[in-house]
């Protein structure tokens, strides 16, 4: 089956706000568009914002920093990414990320696809988002669990704070 060339998707339907941190995310490529091979999202993390400690059981994550800086704690590793830097986070590795002192613009690729679906199903369409938020934690946790993601602790929890499977 032949697929037509894909051009820029309709932006309004692909822009979301996610989490209490108000991460702004645009889905550039969905799993449906790549037969599940990967997805690509364009995100802006507010200055100082931090994700909960989590891991992905079904997909690996790649992060490319466009501007700003992003600290990534993954397993025993910690790295600070700046514009042009890239990190790969394998499946089943506890990790968290924190934006630097200014908003951080990053691209996220999940392989196979998964992260964009979380954004689309648990995020708030950007045109409906308000400064007060409206984050639905129960919906987020339900979608996260269904997609094979595991939240291990709130923002500020580090990989070293949780028991590792090998007893380390």
Secondary structure, DSSP 8 states (H G I E B T S, - for coil): ----------SGGGEEEETTTTEEEEEEE-TGGGTTS-EEEEEEE-TT-B--EEEESS-EEEEEEEESEEEEEETTEEEEEETT-EEEE-TT--EEEEE-SS-EEEEEEEESS-HHHHHHHHSEEGGG-BTTB---HHHHHHHHHHTTEEEEESTT--GGGS--TT--
